Amino acid sequence: MPHARIRLIAPSGYAHDPAAMARGVARLREVGCTVEGLDVLGRAHLRFAGTDAERAADINALATLDELPDIALVTRGGYGAARLLGQLDYAALRERLAGSGLALVGHSDFTALQLALYAKSGVRSFAGPLLADLGAEPFPAFTWEHFWNTLAADSSEATWPHPGDGEVDVQGMLWGGNLAVLCSLLGTSYFPVIEDGILFVEDLGEPPFRIERLFYQLQLAGVLARQRALVVGDFHGCRPGPRDNGYDLDETFAQLARMAGIPVIHGLPHGHAARQLTLPFGGQARLRVNGGTARLECTDYPHR
């Protein structure tokens, strides 16, 4: 899908690595893309990419543009999206975006907006690379290729090694994102109630005991019991502290397997890592595990 029209949005942190942003824009232009909304890269207010009003206006503007872009691409994560949830025009966004071919792409803190837009407007999106990821060094070839292949077609497929025995074959709506951000919206009207889904999660820099606590929050709230499977992505930098006494991420995942009550599949290439799949949030998916290999097939998502 190169030669796409791309609009940048910055709902969270400011562009603290201008070089990565510039490389991302340059790489998109090299494949014939038109990149709009470059002004968001120069905005900064405290730790955010502009004031709350400015950042909310970026999202609301998608409902009033004369012509929608092919892709609305988030610049980076950080924090700040939760501040915007009460300032969005969900009715207008539903009318303009639901059922459109717009690919709304991002991850990390953007999870808050993905959940809210789906819960309030039925707007589907993609958990995929940020502009900062596309501008990473070295060039993220795997991420780049899967990003374009997914957005250009009406279906996508990915396989990865799965450590463990047993077989799984489930189907359901694919949804999820950053674990901490996802759990922060539990109990609010911005958290969608999804039955028989396939939930994927990732996180960054949290100690293992906090990761376990977040998984228990999902379990105790009944979210896990309503899913067909849980798919675990990258948990980069989630290291134990000096007082954890041998309690590490492996122990967290062992406890998760004991308490989840549903299949738990590991190794998904998604999150804060160099290799990143683009996943259709709200699309239909089939997840199969057999012979040490996991396969995720996705359909029914926005595409051009």
N, C-alpha and C positions, 0 to 999 in steps of 0.2 A: 504493500500500500504506500510506498514512497510517492512523492509528489502530492502529499496530503496537505490540507490547510489545518494548521495547528494553532490553538489559542492557549497561551500560558495562564494559569491561575495559581495564586499563592495564598492559600488559606491558613498557613501555619507559620513556620519560621522564616526569617529573612535569609537572603542569599549570602550566607557567611563564607562561601567558597566561590567567588566570582569567576575564577578560572574554569572550574568544572561547569558552571552554567554556560559560559562562553563556548566551551568545547561542545556541550550538548546542542546548543543552537547551531553551531557551525556544522556539526555532523548531520543534523536534520536538513539543513540547507543544501549540503553536499548531495543528498539524494532527491533534491528537487522540492522539498517541502517549503511552504510559506509559513513563517512563524510570526504570530501576532501577540500583542499583549506584553511586549518586552519591557514596558514601564514597570511591571511588578518586580523585576529583578533589581531595580534601584530603590525600592521602598524599604524603609526600616522604621519601626516604632517599638522601642524597648526590644524585646526578643522576637518580635513579630514582623511579618512582611507588610507592614502598614497598620493603621488603626482597625479596630473591629468593623467599623462602618465601611472602610475601604475594602477589606477582605470579603465581607458579606456581599458587597456590591459586585465583586468579581463573579460570585456564584449566581446571584440574582440576574445579572446581565445576560446570562445564558438563555433566560426566558424571553428576552426582548430584542435580541439581535435580529437584524433583517434576514441574515442567512447564517445558519449554524455552521461552525467549523466541522471538519471531519473528526478531530481529536481535541479535547480539552485536557491539557497535560499539567499535572501538579508539579511545581518546581522543586519542593523539598518537604520533608516532614518537620519533626520537632514537637512543638506544642502550639495550640491556638485555635484549632478547628472547633473545639467544644464551645468556645465563646460565641460562635456564629449561629449555633443551632436555633436559637430563638429569634433570629433576625432574617430568616430565609422565607421567601414567598413560595411555600410548598405547592399551593394550588396552581400558581403560574408555571412553576417548574414542571409539575405533572402534565399540564396541558401542552407545554412545548416539547418536553424531553422524552416523556414516556412513549415508547414505541418508535422513537426517532432512531436514526443511525449514528447518533453522536457516540463516540467512544470517550468516556470520562475516565481518565487513568491516573492512578496514584496508589500509594500504600502508606504504611506507618500511621502518623497522626490523621491522615485522610480517612482512615477507617471510621472515624466519628461521622463524617459527612456521608460516607457510603451507607452506613446503617440508617442514618436519619432520612436520607433521600429515598431509600427503599421503603422504610416504615411509613413515611408520610406521603410519598408521591408515587411509589412503585417504580422509581427510576433505577434502572440497572447500570452497572459500572464495571470497571476492571481494576483488580488489584494487580498492579504492574509497576514498571519502573518509573521513577521520578525523572525530571529533567537532569537533576544532579547525577543520577545513575547512568543516564545515557552519555553524560560527559565525563564519566570516570576514566581514570588511567590505572592499568592498561585498558584498551578498548574492550568493552564487555560484549564480546561476539555472541555468546550464548543468549544473553538477555536481549540483545538487539534483534537477533534473528527470530526468536520466539515472539517478541513483541509484534513485529511486522506480520509474521505468518498468522498469528491469532487474529489480529484486527482486519486482515484482508480476506478472511474466509468465514464461512458460516459454521465451521466446526474446528476444533483443535484437539490435539492429542499429545500427551507427554508420558514418558516412562522413566522410572528411576529404580535403583536397587533398594529393596526393602529388607532390613535386617529382622528376621523372625520367621517363624513357621506359620502354617495355617493358610487358608484360602478365604478370600473376601470377594463378594460380587454384589454391590449395592448401587442403587440409583437414587437421585434426589437433586434438589436445588443446591448449587454450590454457593457458599457464602462464608464470610469470616473476615480475618484481617489481623491486626495487631492485638495480641491477647490483652494487654493492660488497657488499651483504649476501648476495646470491646466490652470488657468487664465494667469499665467506668460508666457505661450507659445502661447497665442492667437495672430494671425497675423503673425506667423512664419511658415516656411515649416515643422516644427516638430509637428504642431497641425493638427490632421486628420480631414477632413471634413466628418462627419458622418450624414447621412440622416435617419430619422425615427428610431433613436436609443432610448435606455433607458439609461439615464445618471444618474450615482450615484456620490455623493460627500460626503466628510467628511472634518473636519479640527480640529485644535488644538490651543487653546490659543489666538485666534484672538478676539478682541472686537466686539460686535454685529454690530456696524456701518461699520466696515471693511468687515464683512461677507456680509452685504447688498450690499456694493459697488461692491464686487466680483460677486454677483448674477446679479447686474445690468450690469456689464461688459459682462457677458454671454448673457444677454437679448439684450443689445444694439448691440452686435456683430452678432446677429441673430442665435446664437447657440441654445438657448432654443426653438425657433420657429421651428427648424428642428428636434426636438425630439418628441417622443411619450409620454414620461413621465420623470419626475425628481424624483429621489429617494434620500432622505436626510438621511445620516447616523449619526454617533456620532460627536458632536461638543463639545468635552470635554474642559472645562476651558474657554469657550468663554463668559466671564462675562463683564457686563457693567462697565464703569469707573465712577469716582465721578461726572463728569459733564454731564453724559448722561440723567439725569433728568427723570428717569423711562423708558428710551429706553433700552429694553433688548432683548434677543434672541427670545422670544415669539413675540415681535413686529417685529423683522426682518422677522420671518417666516410668520407673518400675511401679511406683505407687499409683500413678495415673492409670496404668494398665489394670491394676487391682480394683480400682474404684469406679472407673468410667462407666462400665456396664454396656459398652458398645465397642466395636472394633476401633483400635487406635493404630494408625498407619504413620510410620516415620519416614524421614528422608526427603520430604517434598522440597524441591529446589525453589524456595520462595522466602523472601524476607530481606533482612539487611545483609546481603551477601553478594558476591560477584556474579553468581549464577542465579538468575531469577526468571521464573515463569510468569507469564501474563495470564491471570485467572479471571474468568467472567463471573463477577459477583451478581447472582440472580439468574445465571444460566442453568441449564440442566446438565447433569453430569452422571457418568457411570464410572465407578471406581472398582477396579479388580486387582487382586493380589494373588499371584500364583508363582510358585517356584522361585521365591526370592525377588520377584519383580513386581512393582506396582505400576498400574496403567490408569491414567485419568483421561477420559474422553468427554469433551464438552460440546454442547450444541445450544441452539436457541438463545443467542445473545446478539447485541447490536453489532452490525458490521456494515461495511460499504461494499 
